[in-house]
Amino acid sequence: MIFMDALREAHITGSIGYLASDAATYFDAYEVRFQDVNLVEAPELLLVGSPILFMKLVNGNLLLIQLWQLALMFISIKVGVGCFETMRGRVTFIVGSLIFPYFLLGFLSLNKEIYSMCATIFYASYYLRGKRSHLLVALILAFFSRYYMLISLVTLLLLVPRIVKPRYWLIYTMLIVISVVAPFVKSIVPMYSSEELNDAPSRIGLISSKIIDSFGYAIFYPVKYVILIPMRAYSFFIETSRTANAMEGLVSIASLAMLILVLYLVLLKIQTRPIIGRFILLGFIAPMPIMWSEIMHWRYYSFVYFFFIFAVILHFVDRHQYPLSQQINANHA
């Protein structure tokens, strides 16, 4: 009871911001706008307000949401552990998952990140083991994370199918199409050019916006990808008043460490099996359909950490030859 009261108080006062950037915002929106609103009258919650939607479903009981998110976290770990044959691989996956702050502490607050992390684990499991039930769960969780997370996973199904070779021609084509279309969408849809979404150091955000508005997304995408990862670690030192910066800084550091490991594998061309390269590719292109917006927060794209951790474990720790690896090898022969 004491813990439940403390949890609620943290959401009211905003101190929960140390664990999740938007938790207090979701809680306040539920209390002020949606608590007494019929779900039929608020269909937008299905697209952009899943934490508020869940609050309505449990009548504002934060403890129930916390227990549900904790259960989802453990189920996702179990699914991820089942992807590896060796005990070392399984233990490494557990440790690697739990050192990622959003995953370890996500169950404590109203947030969307926990759903994107778990969706990625289920998708990776589908990709490695071929279980369509895991794909379905991944897509459902992605939808409750953010609708553009769902777009990202569906895009991956088209660009990097499980068995056949990655469709690089389609990747390049999609980059070009997004480059042409993005400036017009940004001018039409206000939420994609909102100043509130662009609170990164202003010069970087301004440069990013100008390049994308000038149809340069295809060229700028890898640059923006790399720039965003350490940005919150940097912001922690120059913007100490923002409570979420500490958590986001740790996420940036963990993501940067994982990126260095996969770049090591890519640049030295030492991936022991094609499946490893597949997971690295998934991690690099997953944000592609959504990174053209003005959003300059790595947390929206940080789910790729889990694609990378699969690649790293499969190379360095768990070298079991999976059936999918054998099929991919045959296709590449």
Residue frames relative to the residue before (quaternion, step in Angstrom):
aa qw qx qy qz dx dy dz
M 1.0000 0.0000 0.0000 0.0000 0.00 0.00 0.00
I 0.6461 0.5163 -0.3108 0.4685 3.56 0.99 -0.88
F 0.6565 0.5127 -0.3051 0.4616 3.56 0.98 -0.91
M 0.6425 0.5300 -0.3178 0.4531 3.58 0.98 -0.85
D 0.6522 0.5050 -0.3075 0.4744 3.57 0.99 -0.83
A 0.6526 0.5122 -0.3100 0.4645 3.56 1.00 -0.85
L 0.6335 0.5353 -0.3206 0.4575 3.56 1.04 -0.82
R 0.6663 0.4927 -0.2934 0.4767 3.56 0.94 -0.90
E 0.6476 0.5247 -0.3153 0.4537 3.57 0.95 -0.87
A 0.6357 0.5352 -0.3267 0.4502 3.58 1.02 -0.80
H 0.6589 0.4884 -0.3051 0.4839 3.58 1.06 -0.73
I 0.6494 0.5176 -0.3173 0.4579 3.60 1.06 -0.70
T 0.7491 0.4117 -0.2210 0.4696 3.58 0.83 -0.99
G 0.5043 -0.6632 0.4205 0.3593 3.58 1.21 -0.40
S 0.4739 0.6828 -0.4435 0.3355 3.60 1.24 -0.06
I 0.5182 0.6208 -0.4157 0.4163 3.59 1.25 -0.24
G 0.4792 0.6910 -0.4126 0.3501 3.56 1.32 -0.25
Y 0.5580 0.5902 -0.3987 0.4259 3.58 1.18 -0.36
L 0.7383 0.3850 -0.2138 0.5109 3.60 1.18 -0.52
A 0.8074 0.0159 0.0287 0.5890 3.59 1.06 -0.70
S 0.5185 -0.7028 0.3956 0.2841 3.54 -0.73 1.09
D 0.8258 0.2805 -0.1046 0.4780 3.57 0.78 -1.02
A 0.3468 0.7802 -0.4774 0.2074 3.60 1.24 0.06
A 0.6820 0.4788 -0.2924 0.4692 3.59 0.87 -0.94
T 0.6171 0.5474 -0.3394 0.4520 3.58 1.09 -0.70
Y 0.6556 0.5016 -0.3060 0.4743 3.58 0.95 -0.88
F 0.6622 0.5106 -0.3093 0.4530 3.56 0.93 -0.92
D 0.6687 0.4960 -0.3020 0.4644 3.58 0.92 -0.90
A 0.6384 0.5266 -0.3294 0.4546 3.59 1.00 -0.79
Y 0.6383 0.5134 -0.3269 0.4713 3.56 1.02 -0.77
E 0.6958 0.4929 -0.2837 0.4387 3.58 0.81 -1.03
V 0.7620 0.4085 -0.2063 0.4581 3.57 0.85 -0.97
R 0.8303 0.2888 -0.1143 0.4628 3.58 0.79 -1.01
F 0.8377 0.3007 -0.1018 0.4444 3.57 0.82 -0.99
Q 0.4435 0.7260 -0.4533 0.2660 3.61 1.17 -0.25
D 0.7975 0.2663 -0.1258 0.5266 3.58 0.93 -0.87
V 0.5128 0.6386 -0.4150 0.3962 3.56 1.26 0.31
N 0.4539 -0.6665 0.5194 0.2828 3.57 -0.99 0.84
L 0.5644 -0.6278 0.4160 0.3379 3.58 -0.97 0.84
V 0.5984 0.5713 -0.3588 0.4322 3.57 1.08 -0.65
E 0.6913 0.4710 -0.2633 0.4806 3.56 1.16 -0.65
A 0.7532 0.3173 -0.1898 0.5440 3.59 1.25 -0.12
P 0.0132 0.8445 -0.5349 0.0227 3.62 0.63 1.05
E 0.5444 0.6380 -0.3984 0.3712 3.59 1.18 -0.44
L 0.5482 0.6224 -0.3980 0.3920 3.59 1.18 -0.43
L 0.6061 0.5626 -0.3547 0.4363 3.59 1.12 -0.55
L 0.7265 0.4294 -0.2388 0.4803 3.57 1.11 -0.64
V 0.8511 0.1533 -0.0289 0.5013 3.59 0.79 -0.95
G 0.7819 0.3725 -0.1739 0.4685 3.58 1.17 -0.25
S 0.0874 0.8453 -0.5246 0.0514 3.59 0.90 0.81
P 0.6300 0.5112 -0.3774 0.4464 3.70 0.89 -0.60
I 0.6461 0.4938 -0.3148 0.4894 3.59 1.08 -0.74
L 0.6116 0.5558 -0.3388 0.4497 3.58 1.04 -0.78
F 0.6804 0.4777 -0.2911 0.4734 3.58 0.89 -0.92
M 0.5999 0.5510 -0.3589 0.4558 3.58 1.09 -0.67
K 0.6603 0.4966 -0.3105 0.4701 3.57 0.96 -0.79
L 0.6534 0.5376 -0.3153 0.4296 3.58 0.97 -0.85
V 0.7631 0.3071 -0.1810 0.5390 3.61 1.12 -0.63
N 0.5012 -0.6948 0.4006 0.3248 3.56 1.27 0.45
G 0.7227 -0.4833 0.2436 0.4299 3.56 0.95 0.93
N 0.4607 0.6877 -0.4492 0.3363 3.61 1.23 0.29
L 0.2885 -0.7961 0.5112 0.1470 3.57 -0.19 1.31
L 0.6155 0.5680 -0.3537 0.4165 3.58 1.02 -0.73
L 0.6454 0.5162 -0.3240 0.4605 3.59 0.96 -0.80
I 0.6446 0.5044 -0.3199 0.4772 3.56 1.01 -0.79
Q 0.6323 0.5334 -0.3264 0.4572 3.55 1.01 -0.82
L 0.6743 0.4876 -0.2971 0.4683 3.60 0.90 -0.89
W 0.6338 0.5249 -0.3272 0.4644 3.58 1.04 -0.76
Q 0.6852 0.4751 -0.2873 0.4714 3.58 0.91 -0.90
L 0.6153 0.5277 -0.3443 0.4737 3.59 1.10 -0.64
A 0.6424 0.5123 -0.3160 0.4745 3.59 1.00 -0.83
L 0.6425 0.5185 -0.3166 0.4670 3.58 0.98 -0.86
M 0.6265 0.5442 -0.3264 0.4525 3.55 1.01 -0.80
F 0.6996 0.4594 -0.2769 0.4721 3.61 0.85 -0.94
I 0.6183 0.5297 -0.3443 0.4676 3.59 1.03 -0.72
S 0.6558 0.5113 -0.3073 0.4627 3.57 0.96 -0.87
I 0.6296 0.5174 -0.3343 0.4734 3.58 1.01 -0.77
K 0.6397 0.5275 -0.3201 0.4583 3.58 0.98 -0.86
V 0.6476 0.5064 -0.3100 0.4775 3.57 0.98 -0.85
G 0.6728 0.4984 -0.2964 0.4594 3.58 0.92 -0.89
V 0.6344 0.5322 -0.3195 0.4606 3.56 0.98 -0.86
G 0.6582 0.5382 -0.3036 0.4301 3.57 1.02 -0.80
C 0.5842 0.5942 -0.3661 0.4142 3.57 1.27 -0.22
F 0.7366 0.4080 -0.2152 0.4946 3.58 1.20 -0.41
E 0.4312 -0.7411 0.4691 0.2114 3.54 -0.99 0.90
T 0.7428 0.3922 -0.2228 0.4949 3.58 1.02 -0.71
M 0.5927 -0.5722 0.4329 0.3659 3.56 -1.20 0.55
R 0.6176 0.5449 -0.3463 0.4492 3.59 1.03 -0.73
G 0.6523 0.5154 -0.3110 0.4606 3.55 0.99 -0.84
R 0.6679 0.5065 -0.2972 0.4573 3.56 0.95 -0.88
V 0.6657 0.4914 -0.3039 0.4723 3.57 0.91 -0.89
T 0.6414 0.5262 -0.3243 0.4543 3.58 0.98 -0.82
F 0.6385 0.5165 -0.3324 0.4637 3.57 1.02 -0.77
I 0.6471 0.5135 -0.3268 0.4592 3.60 0.90 -0.85
V 0.6789 0.4836 -0.2931 0.4684 3.57 0.85 -0.97
G 0.6678 0.5155 -0.2995 0.4457 3.56 0.91 -0.95
S 0.6531 0.5038 -0.3095 0.4732 3.58 1.07 -0.71
L 0.7264 0.4667 -0.2500 0.4381 3.55 0.86 -0.97
I 0.6309 0.5027 -0.3612 0.4678 3.61 1.16 -0.25
F 0.5697 0.5506 -0.3971 0.4632 3.57 1.29 -0.04
P 0.4474 -0.7625 0.3856 0.2640 3.61 -0.26 1.25
Y 0.6516 0.5252 -0.3360 0.4320 3.59 0.88 -0.84
F 0.6819 0.4774 -0.2894 0.4726 3.56 1.05 -0.75
L 0.6783 0.5109 -0.2953 0.4379 3.57 0.88 -0.93
L 0.8164 0.2662 -0.1012 0.5024 3.57 0.87 -0.97
G 0.4171 0.7584 -0.4348 0.2487 3.57 1.26 -0.07
F 0.6337 0.5648 -0.3425 0.4025 3.58 1.04 -0.68
L 0.6154 0.6058 -0.3384 0.3739 3.60 1.19 -0.43
S 0.8035 0.2571 -0.1065 0.5263 3.59 1.14 -0.41
L 0.5704 -0.5226 0.4866 0.4060 3.52 -1.37 0.10
N 0.2993 0.7522 -0.5381 0.2346 3.58 -0.51 1.11
K 0.4398 -0.6846 0.5184 0.2629 3.54 -1.30 0.27
E 0.5322 0.6719 -0.3983 0.3266 3.57 1.17 -0.51
I 0.6187 0.5598 -0.3585 0.4187 3.61 0.97 -0.78
Y 0.6634 0.5007 -0.3043 0.4653 3.57 1.08 -0.71
S 0.6493 0.5025 -0.3281 0.4672 3.59 1.01 -0.71
M 0.6256 0.5286 -0.3392 0.4627 3.60 1.04 -0.74
C 0.6992 0.4710 -0.2706 0.4649 3.57 0.83 -1.01
A 0.6040 0.5536 -0.3489 0.4550 3.58 1.08 -0.72
T 0.6585 0.5137 -0.3050 0.4576 3.58 0.98 -0.86
I 0.6352 0.5198 -0.3306 0.4657 3.60 0.98 -0.78
F 0.6669 0.4848 -0.3041 0.4772 3.59 0.91 -0.88
Y 0.6465 0.5091 -0.3287 0.4635 3.60 0.99 -0.76
A 0.6441 0.5130 -0.3195 0.4689 3.58 0.97 -0.82
S 0.6300 0.5234 -0.3276 0.4710 3.58 1.04 -0.75
Y 0.6269 0.5130 -0.3324 0.4830 3.58 1.00 -0.82
Y 0.6762 0.5158 -0.3034 0.4297 3.56 0.85 -0.96
L 0.7161 0.4433 -0.2493 0.4781 3.57 1.01 -0.79
R 0.8152 0.2835 -0.1127 0.4923 3.58 0.91 -0.94
G 0.4455 -0.7441 0.4177 0.2710 3.57 1.25 -0.19
K 0.4269 0.7013 -0.4753 0.3162 3.60 1.17 0.34
R 0.3467 -0.7740 0.4935 0.1927 3.56 -0.45 1.21
S 0.5658 0.5808 -0.3904 0.4361 3.57 1.16 -0.48
H 0.6452 0.5069 -0.3206 0.4733 3.59 1.07 -0.70
L 0.6073 0.5322 -0.3513 0.4738 3.58 1.10 -0.63
L 0.6493 0.5201 -0.3161 0.4560 3.58 0.92 -0.88
V 0.6569 0.4941 -0.3085 0.4786 3.59 0.92 -0.89
A 0.6288 0.5453 -0.3334 0.4428 3.59 0.98 -0.84
L 0.6831 0.4864 -0.2873 0.4629 3.58 0.91 -0.90
I 0.6394 0.5149 -0.3252 0.4694 3.58 1.03 -0.77
L 0.6714 0.4850 -0.2991 0.4739 3.59 0.90 -0.90
A 0.6197 0.5409 -0.3405 0.4555 3.58 1.04 -0.75
F 0.6344 0.5331 -0.3256 0.4553 3.57 1.01 -0.80
F 0.7054 0.4383 -0.2678 0.4885 3.58 0.97 -0.82
S 0.5592 0.5503 -0.4031 0.4711 3.56 1.25 -0.17
R 0.6875 -0.3169 0.2652 0.5971 3.55 0.55 -1.25
Y 0.5522 -0.6347 0.4050 0.3581 3.56 -0.91 0.80
Y 0.6616 0.4891 -0.3347 0.4594 3.60 1.06 -0.55
M 0.5222 0.5680 -0.4237 0.4745 3.60 1.26 -0.12
L 0.6211 0.5217 -0.3279 0.4843 3.57 1.06 -0.73
I 0.6270 0.5272 -0.3304 0.4688 3.58 0.98 -0.82
S 0.6371 0.5476 -0.3179 0.4395 3.55 1.01 -0.85
L 0.7020 0.4587 -0.2794 0.4677 3.61 0.84 -0.94
V 0.6299 0.5170 -0.3388 0.4703 3.59 1.00 -0.75
T 0.6272 0.5342 -0.3270 0.4629 3.57 1.05 -0.77
L 0.6335 0.5336 -0.3290 0.4536 3.58 1.01 -0.78
L 0.6014 0.5625 -0.3551 0.4425 3.58 1.07 -0.70
L 0.7001 0.4584 -0.2625 0.4804 3.57 1.06 -0.77
L 0.7342 0.4580 -0.2373 0.4414 3.56 0.91 -0.93
V 0.8017 0.1105 -0.0302 0.5867 3.58 0.99 -0.86
P 0.1094 -0.8221 0.5567 0.0467 3.62 0.30 1.21
R 0.6734 -0.5354 0.3297 0.3890 3.56 -1.18 0.52
I 0.8243 0.2932 -0.1164 0.4701 3.55 0.68 -1.10
V 0.7294 0.4094 -0.2584 0.4833 3.60 0.73 -0.97
K 0.6822 -0.5015 0.3450 0.4052 3.52 -1.29 0.33
P 0.5959 -0.5519 0.4301 0.3941 3.60 -1.13 0.54
R 0.3779 -0.7348 0.5219 0.2118 3.56 -0.98 0.86
Y 0.1459 -0.8397 0.5185 0.0690 3.53 0.34 1.28
W 0.6058 0.5632 -0.3562 0.4346 3.58 1.04 -0.70
L 0.6698 0.4860 -0.2941 0.4781 3.56 1.07 -0.77
I 0.5883 0.5598 -0.3628 0.4571 3.59 1.12 -0.63
Y 0.6904 0.4685 -0.2798 0.4750 3.58 0.86 -0.99
T 0.6348 0.5341 -0.3274 0.4524 3.56 1.01 -0.81
M 0.6629 0.5042 -0.3049 0.4619 3.58 0.95 -0.90
L 0.6178 0.5422 -0.3436 0.4541 3.58 1.02 -0.74
I 0.6690 0.4951 -0.2959 0.4688 3.56 0.95 -0.90
V 0.6518 0.5155 -0.3160 0.4577 3.58 0.95 -0.89
I 0.6553 0.4983 -0.3152 0.4723 3.59 0.92 -0.88
S 0.6210 0.5556 -0.3404 0.4357 3.58 1.02 -0.80
V 0.6903 0.4715 -0.2711 0.4771 3.56 1.02 -0.82
V 0.7402 0.4472 -0.2257 0.4484 3.57 0.91 -0.97
A 0.5860 0.6508 -0.3651 0.3158 3.60 0.97 -0.89
P 0.6673 0.5038 -0.3459 0.4258 3.67 0.75 -0.83
F 0.6679 0.4955 -0.3063 0.4633 3.58 1.01 -0.74
V 0.6439 0.5128 -0.3228 0.4672 3.59 1.01 -0.81
K 0.6400 0.5363 -0.3238 0.4449 3.58 0.97 -0.84
S 0.6899 0.4759 -0.2853 0.4649 3.58 1.02 -0.74
I 0.6869 0.4813 -0.2772 0.4687 3.57 1.19 -0.55
V 0.7631 0.3262 -0.1614 0.5341 3.57 0.93 -0.98
P 0.3940 -0.7690 0.4484 0.2290 3.64 -0.30 1.21
M 0.6578 0.5563 -0.3348 0.3818 3.60 0.89 -0.88
Y 0.6737 0.4916 -0.3044 0.4602 3.57 1.20 -0.41
S 0.7467 0.3001 -0.2315 0.5466 3.58 1.22 0.07
S 0.3207 0.7775 -0.4834 0.2428 3.56 1.24 0.46
E 0.4989 -0.6614 0.4764 0.2945 3.53 -0.94 0.89
E 0.6024 0.5819 -0.3625 0.4088 3.59 1.09 -0.61
L 0.6639 0.5029 -0.3103 0.4584 3.57 1.13 -0.59
N 0.7240 0.4325 -0.2192 0.4906 3.54 1.20 -0.45
D 0.2435 0.7936 -0.5226 0.1944 3.56 0.54 1.16
A 0.3476 0.7001 -0.5274 0.3332 3.57 1.18 0.55
P 0.7069 -0.3835 0.3172 0.5025 3.58 -1.23 0.10
S 0.5341 -0.7197 0.3373 0.2881 3.53 -0.55 1.26
R 0.6380 0.5463 -0.3515 0.4135 3.59 0.90 -0.77
I 0.6638 0.4950 -0.3098 0.4673 3.60 0.93 -0.89
G 0.6607 0.5051 -0.3091 0.4614 3.55 0.94 -0.88
L 0.6583 0.5127 -0.3060 0.4584 3.58 0.98 -0.83
I 0.6474 0.5104 -0.3142 0.4708 3.57 0.95 -0.86
S 0.6409 0.5300 -0.3154 0.4570 3.57 0.95 -0.92
S 0.6721 0.5071 -0.2946 0.4520 3.56 0.88 -0.97
K 0.6752 0.5010 -0.3010 0.4500 3.59 0.89 -0.90
I 0.6524 0.5120 -0.3234 0.4557 3.59 0.95 -0.81
I 0.6816 0.4736 -0.2912 0.4756 3.58 0.89 -0.92
D 0.6439 0.5093 -0.3181 0.4743 3.60 1.04 -0.71
S 0.6885 0.4372 -0.2678 0.5129 3.57 1.24 -0.41
F 0.5656 -0.6449 0.3522 0.3743 3.58 1.25 0.59
G 0.4879 0.6949 -0.4103 0.3328 3.58 1.13 0.61
Y 0.2937 0.8045 -0.4864 0.1732 3.58 1.23 0.26
A 0.6292 0.5628 -0.3472 0.4084 3.61 0.92 -0.84
I 0.7019 0.4375 -0.2583 0.4991 3.56 1.02 -0.81
F 0.7316 0.4675 -0.2379 0.4354 3.55 0.95 -0.92
Y 0.4816 0.7096 -0.4299 0.2823 3.62 1.15 -0.49
P 0.7177 0.4270 -0.3013 0.4602 3.67 0.64 -0.93
V 0.6121 0.5461 -0.3510 0.4516 3.58 1.12 -0.63
K 0.6711 0.4862 -0.2975 0.4740 3.58 0.87 -0.95
Y 0.5950 0.5810 -0.3501 0.4311 3.58 1.03 -0.80
V 0.7253 0.4365 -0.2409 0.4747 3.55 0.80 -1.07
I 0.6446 0.5421 -0.3248 0.4303 3.60 0.99 -0.81
L 0.6771 0.5307 -0.3057 0.4078 3.58 0.91 -0.91
I 0.5964 0.6161 -0.3754 0.3518 3.60 1.00 -0.72
P 0.7888 0.3009 -0.2119 0.4923 3.67 0.64 -0.89
M 0.4281 0.7547 -0.4426 0.2262 3.59 1.24 -0.22
R 0.7047 0.4640 -0.2844 0.4552 3.61 0.89 -0.86
A 0.5783 0.5438 -0.3843 0.4713 3.57 1.16 -0.45
Y 0.6441 0.5094 -0.2997 0.4855 3.55 1.10 -0.79
S 0.6632 0.5276 -0.3027 0.4361 3.57 0.95 -0.93
F 0.5583 0.6218 -0.3862 0.3906 3.57 1.15 -0.59
F 0.7161 0.4490 -0.2477 0.4736 3.58 1.07 -0.75
I 0.7525 0.3800 -0.2256 0.4883 3.59 1.10 -0.54
E 0.7670 0.2505 -0.1485 0.5718 3.60 1.26 -0.25
T 0.0003 -0.8707 0.4909 -0.0283 3.56 0.71 1.12
S 0.5943 0.5977 -0.3710 0.3897 3.60 1.16 -0.40
R 0.6315 0.5266 -0.3411 0.4556 3.62 1.15 -0.43
T 0.4159 -0.7654 0.4343 0.2294 3.57 -0.42 1.26
A 0.6780 0.5238 -0.3042 0.4163 3.59 0.98 -0.76
N 0.5204 0.6825 -0.4090 0.3099 3.59 1.17 -0.38
A 0.6070 0.5615 -0.3655 0.4274 3.60 1.04 -0.67
M 0.6802 0.4713 -0.2806 0.4863 3.58 0.86 -0.96
E 0.6876 0.4790 -0.2884 0.4633 3.57 0.86 -0.94
G 0.6007 0.5513 -0.3544 0.4579 3.57 1.16 -0.56
L 0.6532 0.4995 -0.3093 0.4777 3.58 0.98 -0.81
V 0.6192 0.5304 -0.3320 0.4743 3.57 1.07 -0.76
S 0.6386 0.5275 -0.3186 0.4610 3.58 0.98 -0.83
I 0.6642 0.5064 -0.3056 0.4571 3.58 0.92 -0.90
A 0.6613 0.4959 -0.3066 0.4720 3.60 0.93 -0.90
S 0.6612 0.5042 -0.3035 0.4652 3.57 0.97 -0.86
L 0.6495 0.5217 -0.3125 0.4564 3.57 0.99 -0.84
A 0.6338 0.5276 -0.3253 0.4628 3.58 1.00 -0.80
M 0.6712 0.4844 -0.2952 0.4772 3.58 0.97 -0.87
L 0.6250 0.5384 -0.3377 0.4533 3.59 1.04 -0.75
I 0.6358 0.5294 -0.3263 0.4571 3.58 0.97 -0.82
L 0.6495 0.5196 -0.3174 0.4555 3.58 0.99 -0.82
V 0.7073 0.4412 -0.2854 0.4730 3.60 0.84 -0.88
L 0.6089 0.5288 -0.3608 0.4684 3.61 1.08 -0.58
Y 0.5801 0.5677 -0.3545 0.4643 3.56 1.15 -0.64
L 0.6755 0.4808 -0.2881 0.4791 3.56 0.96 -0.88
V 0.6822 0.4970 -0.2906 0.4507 3.58 0.97 -0.86
L 0.7236 0.4664 -0.2643 0.4348 3.56 0.72 -1.07
L 0.7227 0.3976 -0.2421 0.5109 3.59 1.06 -0.70
K 0.3223 -0.7883 0.4713 0.2291 3.57 1.36 -0.05
I 0.4197 0.7258 -0.4453 0.3142 3.56 0.87 0.95
Q 0.2919 0.7447 -0.5467 0.2476 3.60 1.16 0.47
T 0.3881 -0.7642 0.4700 0.2108 3.56 -0.69 1.08
R 0.7961 0.1128 -0.0564 0.5919 3.61 1.20 -0.46
P 0.6142 -0.5794 0.3842 0.3734 3.60 -1.08 0.64
I 0.5857 0.5945 -0.3826 0.3965 3.61 1.05 -0.66
I 0.6076 0.5563 -0.3532 0.4434 3.59 1.10 -0.64
G 0.6556 0.5009 -0.2986 0.4797 3.54 0.99 -0.87
R 0.6019 0.5633 -0.3527 0.4428 3.58 1.10 -0.66
F 0.6836 0.4757 -0.2944 0.4688 3.58 0.87 -0.91
I 0.6198 0.5239 -0.3452 0.4714 3.59 1.05 -0.69
L 0.6485 0.5143 -0.3133 0.4656 3.57 0.97 -0.85
L 0.6160 0.5429 -0.3396 0.4587 3.60 0.99 -0.82
G 0.6816 0.5006 -0.2857 0.4508 3.55 0.94 -0.92
F 0.6846 0.4947 -0.2888 0.4508 3.58 1.03 -0.75
I 0.7907 0.3403 -0.1826 0.4750 3.60 0.91 -0.79
A 0.4441 0.7210 -0.4521 0.2802 3.64 1.20 -0.24
P 0.7276 0.4145 -0.2832 0.4675 3.68 0.84 -0.75
M 0.4123 0.7696 -0.4374 0.2153 3.59 1.24 -0.29
P 0.7110 0.4565 -0.2984 0.4439 3.67 0.82 -0.81
I 0.7736 0.3732 -0.1748 0.4814 3.62 1.18 -0.37
M 0.5975 0.6166 -0.3656 0.3594 3.63 1.15 -0.34
W 0.5108 0.6574 -0.4210 0.3601 3.61 1.23 -0.03
S 0.5615 0.6133 -0.3942 0.3914 3.61 1.20 -0.30
E 0.6503 -0.5295 0.3831 0.3872 3.56 -1.33 0.04
I 0.4435 0.7075 -0.4562 0.3074 3.59 1.24 -0.08
M 0.0799 -0.8243 0.5604 -0.0104 3.56 -0.57 1.19
H 0.4801 0.6294 -0.4559 0.4068 3.57 1.06 0.80
W 0.4162 -0.7148 0.4988 0.2589 3.59 -0.72 1.00
R 0.5610 0.6356 -0.3994 0.3490 3.62 1.07 -0.58
Y 0.6079 0.5598 -0.3617 0.4316 3.60 1.11 -0.52
Y 0.7662 0.3325 -0.1644 0.5247 3.56 1.18 -0.55
S 0.4667 0.7418 -0.4056 0.2598 3.57 1.29 -0.21
F 0.4592 0.6879 -0.4488 0.3385 3.61 1.23 -0.13
V 0.5494 0.6271 -0.4019 0.3786 3.62 1.17 -0.45
Y 0.4477 0.6898 -0.4443 0.3554 3.59 1.25 -0.31
F 0.7101 0.4762 -0.2759 0.4391 3.57 0.92 -0.87
F 0.5690 0.5313 -0.3924 0.4899 3.61 1.17 -0.35
F 0.6738 0.5040 -0.2906 0.4555 3.54 0.95 -0.90
I 0.6527 0.5174 -0.3373 0.4387 3.59 0.95 -0.78
F 0.5919 0.5409 -0.3640 0.4739 3.59 1.13 -0.58
A 0.6593 0.5099 -0.3114 0.4566 3.58 0.91 -0.90
V 0.6767 0.5049 -0.2937 0.4482 3.57 0.86 -0.97
I 0.6749 0.4853 -0.3036 0.4656 3.59 0.89 -0.88
L 0.6622 0.5135 -0.3118 0.4479 3.59 0.92 -0.86
H 0.6948 0.4498 -0.2879 0.4817 3.59 1.10 -0.57
F 0.8039 0.3499 -0.1641 0.4522 3.55 0.66 -1.12
V 0.8066 0.3204 -0.1229 0.4814 3.59 0.99 -0.75
D 0.8215 0.1801 -0.0488 0.5389 3.57 0.58 -1.17
R 0.0349 -0.8556 0.5154 -0.0345 3.56 -0.05 1.29
H 0.2783 0.7709 -0.5203 0.2398 3.57 1.17 0.51
Q 0.3916 -0.7163 0.5275 0.2352 3.60 -1.00 0.81
Y 0.2064 -0.8137 0.5360 0.0895 3.56 -0.26 1.26
P 0.6432 -0.5264 0.3832 0.4028 3.59 -1.17 0.51
L 0.6451 0.5139 -0.3373 0.4539 3.60 0.95 -0.79
S 0.6160 0.5443 -0.3466 0.4518 3.58 1.02 -0.75
Q 0.6504 0.5199 -0.3062 0.4614 3.56 1.00 -0.86
Q 0.6569 0.5020 -0.3090 0.4701 3.59 1.00 -0.83
I 0.6538 0.5005 -0.3148 0.4722 3.56 0.97 -0.86
N 0.6277 0.5367 -0.3379 0.4515 3.58 0.97 -0.81
A 0.6511 0.5211 -0.3063 0.4590 3.54 1.02 -0.88
N 0.6741 0.4990 -0.2902 0.4609 3.56 1.00 -0.83
H 0.6931 0.4551 -0.2741 0.4872 3.55 1.13 -0.61
A 0.5206 0.6606 -0.4080 0.3551 3.58 1.26 -0.30
